[in-house]
Amino acid sequence: MVLCIVSFASIAIAADKTYSDGYPKMYLRGAFNNWAAQDAYLFERQGSHYSLTVASLDGKFKVGGSEWQCNLGVGTTVDKSMYVYATQDGANIVAEKLSNVNISFDLELDGTHAKPTVVKITVNGVEPDTPTTEPEDDTTGTLPVLHINVYHTDDLGNFVTDSEGNYVFDNEVISTNLNHKNYFQGEYWLDVNDCEWLIQLGAESVGSEEEPLPLEIKARGNWTMKGFAKKPYKIKLGKKQDLLALTPEKSKHYALMAHADDNCGFMRNFVGFNLGNRIGLPWTPDQQPIEVIINGDYRGLYFLTESIRIGDGRVNITESPDETIDQNLISGGYIVEFDNYDEENQIRLNEKSCASGHSLDKLRITFDTPELYSELQRRFISEQFNAMNDLVGANSDALWSYLDLDDAARYYLVKEIISDVEAYHGSTYLFRDNGEGQKWHFSPLWDCGQAFNGPTDGFFYNHDPYGNTWIPSFRKNGMFNDKVEATWRWFMSQCFDGLYDDIRLYAEHITTAAAADYERWKNVAPPSGGASVVNNTNMASRTDRVLSHLKNKVSFLTEKFGTYGKSEPEPVRDTTPAAELPDYAKSGVENVIIEGDEQNAPVEYFDLQGRRINEPVRGGIYIRRQGNQVQKVAL
């Protein structure tokens, strides 16, 4: 095997980590020596070729530099002579009681990191089978495969090339310690991989290895990003695509959900989303299982998921622009999140409750869409949620003039059926459309990461370790409970049947890939303070656990919410009139004063969509702002 040698003149590695010509010192490091870089395990080097012989080798190991600046591994068990294709930050290699072991490889660098390379492992002098210089991607052939290549970029955003003109991988994107949310630049192609059941849904391959398409990718999530080696990602395509027939409209925006902590056979989101669609929430994301390869490294089983967005066939409302002061656009549309983290782009209220025995928590309302709020938008959101918070604490039916009662009941039933103990505390989204007569809706469903962690013989909010915003108080409200019970009887009689079959079929689709996923991650250490990727190799037992939980919970809820016939009617939608809008959010109300009158403040003009106008034209109609005074004017 011949590998090209790069110039080491520009590689910044300290002298004690390198030889005089710039090549790094490489060591055999593993559990046998507490992962230390010891001279007894220093590889001999001739040019780019490294070699080391040891009398015995057992347990986990890697090939690494003195400070892990180079870190070669691959999640493979070695029980005989073989070739392995090792990558930077790859998983630990596991030796099974080997003797007289020689390890050799040729090294090429990408910056200070090792490029993927074939490592030859010889045991007792027996030559391994014929090598291949092509990586074995470890995909199972049972699911579509998303290939992503991420490259280093220069200050202008152009891909960096090596001495031969090849793009240089940026492997930070697959580092186990990645903890920021900045975008990386790259390319992708999606191979539907002859996956017949998805092809029948309309899924098609997109791009190809010969003609990849542009994308941006970044880490997403909070604990799931920082706590696991297997990262979740957000991807933004260069142009709109319908990936895996997920959405009726093309979109640039998708999420790659890792579900590294889902020990329920990757079923938590699947069951939650399935129920959301069945019960008729306004919009529920769809997802499909997929295998992912990034920079030639097999990353395991992921779930390509529609991101929460206005438009693109998703949340069907009119979006309020960033930082608008246009009265016509202040009332919506918005998507906000009940969050369990303090963020800059949010308002925080002291939660009010009419339910005793429940500790109060902060009500954190994070701005999702739009992302940037004007003072008017922030005021509107603050007043809306302060009003609702007061009504929740007072157990007042006037709450349903702000909140859509039907969607509140349907959302609750989904979360109760799956016993999601984090519901209403984090990853709980609400939206409101623009204009008079609109209300806030509990929707869309998103992260069901704590599903099946609550009891089957009790209500989840009585066993919630996170603090449960509002829902215990909802359950004190007669209108809400009546709507829940009527919706339950209709839903169970007409919409629930078929869920268990969906679960069994889904398990069949992902069983092989679930085993490959654990094989990929089982020997990878988590980030400091994090957790190991869960083991879902026994999909049969995981599926049985989910089905048992659902059946027991349905039995409990039937006792509480009532039995049902074969064809219960769908409840009539609630007709409580929507709360009146404040004057500053009403169409046609002029000379609106927000707060005070600052005569000395500079005057600014905006068009009726809230965009700043530097040179207003005589005869035009504009929004005029001076300090906190806002009015519509004709020049």
C-alpha positions as CSV (number, residue, x, y, z in Angstrom):
1,M,0.0,0.0,0.0
2,V,1.4,3.4,-1.0
3,L,0.2,6.6,0.7
4,C,1.1,10.1,-0.3
5,I,3.3,12.1,2.1
6,V,2.3,15.7,3.0
7,S,4.7,18.4,3.8
8,F,5.2,18.7,7.6
9,A,6.7,22.2,7.4
10,S,3.4,23.9,8.4
11,I,2.3,21.4,11.0
12,A,2.4,22.9,14.5
13,I,3.3,20.0,16.8
14,A,5.6,20.6,19.7
15,A,9.2,19.3,19.4
16,D,8.8,16.8,22.2
17,K,5.8,15.3,20.3
18,T,7.7,15.0,17.0
19,Y,10.9,13.8,15.3
20,S,13.3,16.4,13.9
21,D,11.7,16.1,10.4
22,G,8.3,16.9,11.8
23,Y,6.7,13.4,11.9
24,P,4.8,12.7,15.2
25,K,5.9,10.2,17.7
26,M,3.3,7.4,17.9
27,Y,2.6,5.0,20.7
28,L,0.5,1.9,21.4
29,R,-1.8,3.1,24.1
30,G,-4.4,1.0,25.9
31,A,-6.0,-0.4,29.0
32,F,-2.9,-2.5,29.5
33,N,-0.8,0.6,30.4
34,N,-3.5,3.0,31.6
35,W,-3.5,4.6,28.1
36,A,-0.1,6.2,28.7
37,A,2.5,7.2,26.0
38,Q,5.4,5.1,27.2
39,D,8.7,4.6,25.4
40,A,8.4,0.8,25.7
41,Y,5.4,1.1,23.3
42,L,6.9,3.7,20.9
43,F,6.5,2.8,17.3
44,E,9.7,2.6,15.2
45,R,9.5,4.8,12.1
46,Q,11.0,4.9,8.6
47,G,9.7,7.8,6.6
48,S,5.9,7.6,6.8
49,H,5.9,3.9,7.9
50,Y,5.4,3.0,11.6
51,S,5.8,-0.4,13.1
52,L,5.8,-2.0,16.6
53,T,6.0,-5.6,17.9
54,V,4.8,-6.6,21.3
55,A,4.8,-10.0,23.0
56,S,1.1,-9.9,23.9
57,L,-1.9,-7.7,23.6
58,D,-5.3,-8.0,25.3
59,G,-8.2,-5.5,25.8
60,K,-8.9,-2.1,24.4
61,F,-6.2,-0.1,22.6
62,K,-5.5,2.7,20.1
63,V,-2.5,4.2,18.2
64,G,-1.9,7.7,19.4
65,G,0.5,10.6,19.7
66,S,2.0,11.7,23.0
67,E,-0.9,14.0,23.7
68,W,-3.5,12.3,21.5
69,Q,-2.8,14.9,18.7
70,C,-3.0,11.9,16.5
71,N,-5.6,9.3,17.6
72,L,-6.2,6.3,15.4
73,G,-8.9,3.8,16.2
74,V,-11.8,1.8,14.8
75,G,-14.5,-0.1,16.7
76,T,-13.3,-3.6,15.7
77,T,-12.5,-6.7,17.7
78,V,-9.2,-8.3,16.7
79,D,-8.9,-12.1,17.3
80,K,-6.5,-13.0,14.4
81,S,-4.3,-11.3,11.8
82,M,-6.2,-8.7,9.9
83,Y,-6.3,-5.3,8.3
84,V,-8.4,-2.5,9.9
85,Y,-9.3,0.9,8.5
86,A,-8.5,3.3,11.4
87,T,-9.7,6.9,11.6
88,Q,-8.9,10.0,13.7
89,D,-10.9,9.8,17.0
90,G,-12.3,6.4,15.9
91,A,-13.5,3.9,18.5
92,N,-11.2,1.7,20.6
93,I,-9.8,-1.5,19.0
94,V,-10.3,-4.6,21.1
95,A,-7.6,-7.3,21.2
96,E,-8.6,-10.8,22.3
97,K,-5.6,-12.4,24.0
98,L,-3.2,-12.0,21.2
99,S,0.5,-13.0,21.2
100,N,3.5,-12.0,19.2
101,V,1.7,-9.0,17.7
102,N,3.1,-6.6,15.0
103,I,1.2,-3.4,14.2
104,S,2.2,-1.3,11.2
105,F,0.7,1.5,9.2
106,D,1.6,4.5,6.9
107,L,0.8,7.9,8.3
108,E,-0.5,10.9,6.5
109,L,-1.7,14.0,8.3
110,D,-4.6,16.3,7.9
111,G,-3.4,19.4,9.8
112,T,-2.3,17.9,13.2
113,H,-4.7,14.9,12.9
114,A,-4.1,11.5,11.3
115,K,-5.9,10.8,8.1
116,P,-7.8,7.5,7.8
117,T,-5.3,4.7,7.1
118,V,-5.1,0.9,6.8
119,V,-3.5,-0.6,9.9
120,K,-1.9,-4.1,9.5
121,I,-2.1,-6.3,12.6
122,T,-0.1,-9.5,12.4
123,V,-0.5,-12.2,15.0
124,N,2.1,-15.0,15.5
125,G,3.7,-14.2,12.1
126,V,0.5,-15.2,10.1
127,E,-0.1,-12.8,7.3
128,P,-3.6,-11.3,7.2
129,D,-5.9,-11.7,4.2
130,T,-5.4,-9.4,1.2
131,P,-5.8,-5.8,2.3
132,T,-8.1,-3.1,0.9
133,T,-7.3,0.6,0.9
134,E,-11.0,1.3,0.8
135,P,-12.8,1.9,4.1
136,E,-15.4,-0.6,5.1
137,D,-18.3,1.7,6.0
138,D,-20.0,-0.9,8.2
139,T,-23.4,0.0,6.9
140,T,-25.9,-2.8,7.0
141,G,-27.6,-2.6,3.6
142,T,-31.0,-2.4,5.3
143,L,-31.5,1.4,5.3
144,P,-30.7,4.5,3.2
145,V,-27.2,5.9,3.8
146,L,-26.5,9.6,4.1
147,H,-22.9,10.5,3.2
148,I,-21.5,13.8,4.5
149,N,-18.0,15.1,3.9
150,V,-17.0,18.2,6.0
151,Y,-13.9,20.2,4.9
152,H,-11.6,22.8,6.3
153,T,-12.4,26.3,4.8
154,D,-10.3,29.4,4.4
155,D,-11.3,32.9,5.5
156,L,-13.5,33.3,2.4
157,G,-15.4,30.1,3.0
158,N,-13.6,28.1,0.2
159,F,-12.6,24.5,0.8
160,V,-8.9,24.0,1.6
161,T,-7.0,21.6,-0.6
162,D,-3.8,19.6,0.0
163,S,-0.7,19.5,-2.2
164,E,-2.6,17.2,-4.6
165,G,-5.7,19.4,-4.9
166,N,-7.9,17.2,-2.7
167,Y,-10.2,18.8,-0.1
168,V,-9.0,18.4,3.5
169,F,-11.4,16.8,5.9
170,D,-12.3,18.8,9.1
171,N,-12.8,16.0,11.6
172,E,-13.7,18.3,14.4
173,V,-17.3,17.6,13.4
174,I,-17.0,14.0,14.5
175,S,-14.9,14.7,17.6
176,T,-16.2,13.2,20.8
177,N,-15.5,16.5,22.5
178,L,-17.5,18.7,20.0
179,N,-19.5,21.1,22.1
180,H,-20.2,24.2,20.0
181,K,-23.0,24.9,17.6
182,N,-21.1,26.6,14.8
183,Y,-21.8,25.4,11.2
184,F,-19.3,23.4,9.3
185,Q,-19.2,23.5,5.5
186,G,-19.4,20.4,3.4
187,E,-21.1,18.2,0.8
188,Y,-23.6,15.3,0.9
189,W,-25.3,12.7,-1.1
190,L,-28.2,10.4,0.0
191,D,-28.3,6.8,-1.3
192,V,-31.7,5.3,-0.8
193,N,-29.9,2.0,-1.0
194,D,-32.7,-0.1,-2.6
195,C,-34.7,0.3,0.6
196,E,-38.0,-1.0,-0.8
197,W,-40.3,0.0,2.0
198,L,-39.1,3.6,1.8
199,I,-39.1,3.6,-2.0
200,Q,-42.8,2.7,-1.9
201,L,-43.3,5.9,0.1
202,G,-41.7,7.9,-2.6
203,A,-38.1,8.1,-1.3
204,E,-35.4,8.7,-3.9
205,S,-31.6,9.1,-3.9
206,V,-30.3,12.7,-3.9
207,G,-26.9,13.6,-5.3
208,S,-24.1,11.1,-5.7
209,E,-20.5,10.5,-4.8
210,E,-19.5,11.9,-8.2
211,E,-21.8,14.9,-7.9
212,P,-22.3,15.7,-4.2
213,L,-24.5,18.6,-3.1
214,P,-23.6,21.4,-0.7
215,L,-24.7,21.5,2.9
216,E,-23.9,23.0,6.3
217,I,-23.9,20.9,9.4
218,K,-23.7,21.7,13.1
219,A,-24.2,20.0,16.4
220,R,-27.6,20.5,18.1
221,G,-29.1,19.7,21.4
222,N,-27.9,20.4,24.9
223,W,-27.2,17.4,27.1
224,T,-27.4,15.1,24.1
225,M,-24.7,17.1,22.4
226,K,-22.3,17.4,25.4
227,G,-23.0,14.1,27.1
228,F,-22.5,11.6,24.3
229,A,-19.8,10.7,21.8
230,K,-22.5,10.1,19.2
231,K,-23.7,13.7,18.4
232,P,-27.0,14.9,17.1
233,Y,-26.8,17.3,14.2
234,K,-28.7,20.0,12.4
235,I,-28.2,20.1,8.6
236,K,-29.0,22.9,6.2
237,L,-29.0,21.9,2.5
238,G,-27.7,24.2,-0.2
239,K,-31.1,24.0,-1.9
240,K,-34.5,22.6,-0.9
241,Q,-34.9,18.9,-1.2
242,D,-37.5,16.3,-0.2
243,L,-35.4,13.8,1.7
244,L,-36.9,10.3,2.1
245,A,-40.4,11.6,1.2
246,L,-40.7,13.2,4.7
247,T,-42.6,16.3,3.7
248,P,-45.1,17.4,1.0
249,E,-42.9,20.4,0.4
250,K,-39.2,20.6,-0.2
251,S,-37.0,22.1,2.6
252,K,-33.4,22.9,3.4
253,H,-33.8,22.2,7.0
254,Y,-33.5,18.7,8.7
255,A,-32.2,17.2,11.9
256,L,-30.1,14.1,12.4
257,M,-31.3,12.8,15.7
258,A,-28.8,10.4,17.4
259,H,-31.0,9.1,20.2
260,A,-27.9,8.0,22.0
261,D,-29.8,7.7,25.2
262,D,-33.0,6.0,23.9
263,N,-32.8,2.6,25.6
264,C,-36.4,1.8,24.4
265,G,-35.3,0.5,21.0
266,F,-35.2,4.0,19.5
267,M,-39.0,4.1,20.0
268,R,-39.5,7.2,22.1
269,N,-39.8,9.7,19.3
270,F,-41.3,7.2,16.9
271,V,-44.2,6.4,19.2
272,G,-44.8,10.0,20.3
273,F,-44.8,11.3,16.7
274,N,-47.1,8.4,15.6
275,L,-49.6,9.3,18.3
276,G,-49.4,13.0,17.4
277,N,-50.3,12.3,13.8
278,R,-53.1,9.9,14.9
279,I,-54.7,12.3,17.3
280,G,-54.7,15.2,14.8
281,L,-52.3,17.8,16.3
282,P,-51.8,20.7,13.8
283,W,-48.5,19.5,12.6
284,T,-46.2,16.7,13.9
285,P,-42.7,16.1,12.5
286,D,-42.0,13.0,10.6
287,Q,-38.8,11.0,10.8
288,Q,-37.1,8.0,9.0
289,P,-34.2,5.8,10.1
290,I,-31.0,6.2,8.2
291,E,-27.3,5.2,8.5
292,V,-24.8,8.1,8.4
293,I,-21.2,8.3,7.2
294,I,-19.2,11.5,7.9
295,N,-15.8,11.9,6.4
296,G,-15.6,8.2,5.6
297,D,-16.4,7.2,9.2
298,Y,-19.5,5.1,9.9
299,R,-21.5,7.0,12.6
300,G,-24.3,4.4,13.1
301,L,-28.1,4.6,13.1
302,Y,-29.6,8.1,13.0
303,F,-33.1,9.4,12.4
304,L,-33.6,12.0,9.7
305,T,-36.3,14.3,11.1
306,E,-38.2,17.3,9.9
307,S,-37.0,20.4,11.8
308,I,-39.6,22.7,13.5
309,R,-40.1,25.6,11.0
310,I,-42.9,27.8,9.8
311,G,-43.7,27.0,6.2
312,D,-42.1,24.2,4.1
313,G,-45.3,22.1,4.7
314,R,-44.7,22.3,8.5
315,V,-46.2,24.8,10.9
316,N,-48.8,26.5,8.7
317,I,-48.8,30.1,10.0
318,T,-47.6,33.5,8.8
319,E,-44.3,34.2,10.4
320,S,-43.6,37.5,12.3
321,P,-40.4,39.0,10.9
322,D,-37.3,39.4,13.0
323,E,-37.4,42.6,15.1
324,T,-40.6,43.9,13.5
325,I,-42.4,46.9,14.8
326,D,-45.3,46.7,12.3
327,Q,-48.5,46.5,14.3
328,N,-50.0,44.2,11.7
329,L,-47.3,41.6,12.4
330,I,-46.8,41.9,16.2
331,S,-49.5,39.3,17.1
332,G,-47.9,36.4,15.2
333,G,-46.9,34.1,13.9
334,Y,-44.6,32.8,16.7
335,I,-43.2,29.5,17.7
336,V,-41.9,29.4,21.3
337,E,-40.6,26.7,23.6
338,F,-41.0,25.8,27.2
339,D,-37.4,25.4,28.0
340,N,-35.4,23.8,30.8
341,Y,-32.3,25.9,30.2
342,D,-31.7,29.6,30.8
343,E,-31.2,31.3,27.5
344,E,-30.6,34.8,26.3
345,N,-33.5,34.8,23.9
346,Q,-36.3,34.1,26.3
347,I,-38.4,35.5,29.0
348,R,-38.6,33.9,32.5
349,L,-41.7,34.0,34.8
350,N,-42.4,32.7,38.2
351,E,-44.7,29.8,37.6
352,K,-48.1,30.0,39.2
353,S,-50.3,27.0,40.1
354,C,-53.6,26.1,41.6
355,A,-52.4,22.5,42.3
356,S,-51.1,21.8,45.7
357,G,-48.3,19.3,46.3
358,H,-46.2,20.3,43.3
359,S,-43.1,22.4,43.5
360,L,-43.1,25.5,41.4
361,D,-40.5,26.0,38.7
362,K,-39.4,28.9,36.4
363,L,-41.5,29.3,33.3
364,R,-38.9,29.8,30.6
365,I,-40.3,30.8,27.2
366,T,-37.6,30.6,24.6
367,F,-38.0,32.4,21.3
368,D,-37.8,29.9,18.4
369,T,-39.3,31.7,15.5
370,P,-38.6,34.5,14.8
371,E,-35.2,34.4,16.5
372,L,-34.8,38.2,17.0
373,Y,-37.5,40.1,18.8
374,S,-38.2,43.9,18.8
375,E,-39.3,45.4,22.1
376,L,-42.9,45.3,20.8
377,Q,-42.6,41.6,20.1
378,R,-41.0,40.9,23.5
379,R,-43.8,42.9,25.1
380,F,-46.5,41.0,23.3
381,I,-45.0,37.6,24.3
382,S,-44.5,38.7,27.9
383,E,-48.1,40.0,28.2
384,Q,-49.6,36.9,26.6
385,F,-47.7,34.4,28.9
386,N,-48.1,36.6,32.0
387,A,-51.9,36.6,31.4
388,M,-52.0,32.8,30.9
389,N,-49.8,32.2,33.9
390,D,-52.2,34.2,36.1
391,L,-55.2,32.3,34.7
392,V,-53.5,28.9,35.3
393,G,-52.9,29.9,38.9
394,A,-56.5,31.0,39.3
395,N,-58.0,27.9,37.7
396,S,-60.0,30.2,35.4
397,D,-61.8,29.1,32.2
398,A,-60.7,32.4,30.7
399,L,-57.4,30.6,30.0
400,W,-59.0,29.1,27.0
401,S,-59.4,32.5,25.4
402,Y,-55.6,32.4,25.0
403,L,-54.9,28.7,24.6
404,D,-56.7,26.4,22.1
405,L,-58.4,23.9,24.4
406,D,-58.7,21.0,21.9
407,D,-55.0,21.0,21.1
408,A,-54.1,21.4,24.7
409,A,-56.1,18.2,25.5
410,R,-54.7,16.3,22.5
411,Y,-51.1,17.2,23.3
412,Y,-51.6,16.2,27.0
413,L,-53.1,12.8,26.0
414,V,-50.0,12.0,23.8
415,K,-47.6,12.9,26.6
416,E,-49.7,10.9,29.2
417,I,-49.9,7.8,27.1
418,I,-46.2,7.7,26.6
419,S,-45.5,8.8,30.3
420,D,-43.1,11.5,29.2
421,V,-42.0,13.0,32.5
422,E,-40.2,15.9,30.9
423,A,-43.3,17.2,29.1
424,Y,-44.2,20.9,29.8
425,H,-40.8,21.5,31.2
426,G,-38.5,21.2,28.2
427,S,-38.9,20.7,24.4
428,T,-42.5,21.7,24.7
429,Y,-43.5,24.0,21.8
430,L,-46.4,26.3,21.2
431,F,-47.4,28.4,18.2
432,R,-49.7,31.3,17.5
433,D,-50.8,32.7,14.1
434,N,-51.1,36.3,13.3
435,G,-54.3,38.4,13.8
436,E,-57.5,38.7,15.8
437,G,-59.2,35.6,16.8
438,Q,-56.0,33.5,17.1
439,K,-54.9,31.4,20.1
440,W,-51.8,29.6,21.3
441,H,-51.6,25.9,20.3
442,F,-49.6,23.2,22.1
443,S,-47.8,21.9,19.0
444,P,-45.6,20.6,17.4
445,L,-44.5,17.6,19.4
446,W,-40.7,17.4,19.5
447,D,-38.3,15.6,21.8
448,C,-39.9,12.7,23.6
449,G,-36.6,11.7,25.2
450,Q,-38.1,10.9,28.6
451,A,-41.0,8.8,27.3
452,F,-41.7,5.6,29.1
453,N,-39.9,6.8,32.2
454,G,-43.1,7.6,34.0
455,P,-45.4,5.1,35.7
456,T,-48.0,2.9,34.0
457,D,-50.3,3.1,37.1
458,G,-50.2,6.9,37.7
459,F,-50.2,10.2,36.0
460,F,-46.8,11.3,34.8
461,Y,-46.9,14.8,36.3
462,N,-47.1,13.2,39.8
463,H,-43.8,11.5,39.1
464,D,-41.9,14.3,37.3
465,P,-38.4,14.9,38.6
466,Y,-37.9,18.0,36.4
467,G,-40.7,20.3,37.5
468,N,-44.0,20.3,35.6
469,T,-45.0,23.6,34.2
470,W,-48.8,24.2,34.3
471,I,-50.1,20.7,33.7
472,P,-51.1,19.8,37.3
473,S,-53.1,23.0,37.3
474,F,-54.7,22.1,33.9
475,R,-55.9,18.9,35.5
476,K,-57.8,21.0,38.2
477,N,-59.8,22.7,35.4
478,G,-63.2,21.2,34.7
479,M,-63.3,22.4,31.0
480,F,-59.9,20.8,30.4
481,N,-60.8,17.5,32.0
482,D,-64.1,17.2,30.2
483,K,-62.3,17.8,26.9
484,V,-59.6,15.3,27.8
485,E,-62.1,12.6,28.5
486,A,-64.2,13.2,25.4
487,T,-61.1,13.3,23.3
488,W,-59.8,10.1,24.9
489,R,-63.0,8.2,24.1
490,W,-63.0,9.3,20.5
491,F,-59.3,8.8,20.0
492,M,-59.2,5.3,21.4
493,S,-62.3,4.2,19.5
494,Q,-61.3,5.5,16.1
495,C,-57.6,6.4,15.9
496,F,-55.5,4.3,18.2
497,D,-55.9,0.9,16.6
498,G,-52.9,0.0,14.5
499,L,-50.2,1.6,16.7
500,Y,-48.9,-1.7,18.0
501,D,-48.5,-3.0,14.4
502,D,-46.7,0.1,13.5
503,I,-44.3,-0.4,16.3
504,R,-43.5,-4.0,15.4
505,L,-42.9,-3.1,11.8
506,Y,-40.7,-0.2,12.7
507,A,-38.6,-2.5,14.9
508,E,-38.2,-4.9,12.0
509,H,-36.9,-2.1,9.8
510,I,-34.2,-0.9,12.2
511,T,-33.1,-4.1,14.1
512,T,-30.0,-4.8,12.0
513,A,-28.9,-1.2,12.0
514,A,-29.5,-1.0,15.8
515,A,-27.0,-3.8,16.3
516,A,-24.5,-2.1,14.0
517,D,-25.0,1.1,15.9
518,Y,-24.0,-0.4,19.2
519,E,-21.0,-2.2,17.6
520,R,-19.9,1.2,16.4
521,W,-20.2,3.0,19.7
522,K,-19.8,0.3,22.4
523,N,-16.0,0.9,22.9
524,V,-16.1,4.7,22.6
525,A,-15.6,6.6,25.8
526,P,-18.1,9.4,26.4
527,P,-17.0,13.0,26.9
528,S,-16.0,13.9,30.5
529,G,-19.1,13.7,32.7
530,G,-21.1,12.1,30.0
531,A,-22.7,8.7,29.4
532,S,-22.1,5.7,27.1
533,V,-24.3,5.2,24.0
534,V,-27.1,2.8,24.9
535,N,-27.3,-0.8,23.7
536,N,-30.4,-1.6,21.6
537,T,-29.1,-4.8,20.1
538,N,-31.9,-6.8,21.6
539,M,-34.7,-5.1,19.7
540,A,-37.2,-7.8,20.5
541,S,-37.0,-7.2,24.3
542,R,-37.0,-3.4,23.8
543,T,-40.1,-3.6,21.6
544,D,-41.9,-5.9,24.1
545,R,-41.0,-3.4,26.9
546,V,-42.6,-0.5,24.9
547,L,-45.7,-2.5,24.0
548,S,-46.1,-3.7,27.6
549,H,-45.8,-0.1,28.9
550,L,-48.4,1.2,26.4
551,K,-50.9,-1.6,27.1
552,N,-50.6,-1.1,30.8
553,K,-50.9,2.7,30.6
554,V,-53.9,2.5,28.3
555,S,-55.6,0.2,30.8
556,F,-54.9,2.7,33.6
557,L,-56.2,5.6,31.6
558,T,-59.3,3.8,30.6
559,E,-60.2,3.5,34.2
560,K,-59.6,7.2,34.8
561,F,-60.9,8.7,31.5
562,G,-63.7,6.3,30.7
563,T,-64.4,3.2,28.6
564,Y,-65.3,3.7,24.9
565,G,-67.4,2.2,22.3
566,K,-66.5,1.2,18.7
567,S,-67.3,4.6,17.2
568,E,-67.2,7.5,19.6
569,P,-67.8,10.9,18.0
570,E,-65.0,13.4,17.7
571,P,-65.5,16.2,20.2
572,V,-66.8,19.5,18.8
573,R,-64.1,22.1,18.8
574,D,-64.2,24.6,21.6
575,T,-65.8,28.0,20.7
576,T,-64.4,30.2,23.5
577,P,-63.7,33.6,21.9
578,A,-60.1,34.6,21.6
579,A,-58.8,37.3,23.9
580,E,-58.7,40.8,22.4
581,L,-55.4,42.0,21.1
582,P,-53.7,45.0,22.7
583,D,-53.9,48.2,20.6
584,Y,-50.2,48.0,19.6
585,A,-50.9,44.7,17.9
586,K,-54.1,45.6,16.1
587,S,-54.3,46.4,12.5
588,G,-55.4,50.0,11.7
589,V,-54.8,51.5,15.1
590,E,-52.6,54.5,14.6
591,N,-50.4,56.7,16.9
592,V,-49.7,53.9,19.3
593,I,-47.5,54.9,22.2
594,I,-45.5,52.0,23.6
595,E,-43.9,53.6,26.7
596,G,-43.4,57.3,27.2
597,D,-42.5,60.0,24.7
598,E,-38.8,60.5,24.1
599,Q,-38.6,63.8,22.2
600,N,-34.8,63.8,21.8
601,A,-34.5,60.2,20.5
602,P,-33.5,59.7,16.8
603,V,-36.3,59.1,14.3
604,E,-36.3,55.8,12.4
605,Y,-38.6,54.7,9.6
606,F,-39.7,51.1,8.6
607,D,-41.8,49.8,5.9
608,L,-45.1,48.0,6.7
609,Q,-43.2,44.7,6.9
610,G,-40.9,46.1,9.6
611,R,-37.8,46.5,7.4
612,R,-35.7,49.6,8.2
613,I,-35.9,52.3,5.5
614,N,-32.8,54.6,5.3
615,E,-34.4,57.1,2.8
616,P,-38.2,57.2,3.0
617,V,-39.9,58.6,-0.1
618,R,-42.5,61.3,0.0
619,G,-46.0,59.9,-0.5
620,G,-45.1,56.6,1.1
621,I,-46.7,55.0,4.2
622,Y,-44.2,54.0,6.9
623,I,-43.9,53.1,10.5
624,R,-42.2,56.0,12.4
625,R,-40.3,55.2,15.6
626,Q,-38.8,57.8,17.9
627,G,-37.5,56.2,21.1
628,N,-40.5,54.2,22.4
629,Q,-43.1,56.1,20.4
630,V,-44.3,54.3,17.3
631,Q,-46.9,55.4,14.8
632,K,-48.0,54.9,11.2
633,V,-47.4,57.9,9.0
634,A,-47.9,59.1,5.5
635,L,-45.0,61.4,4.3
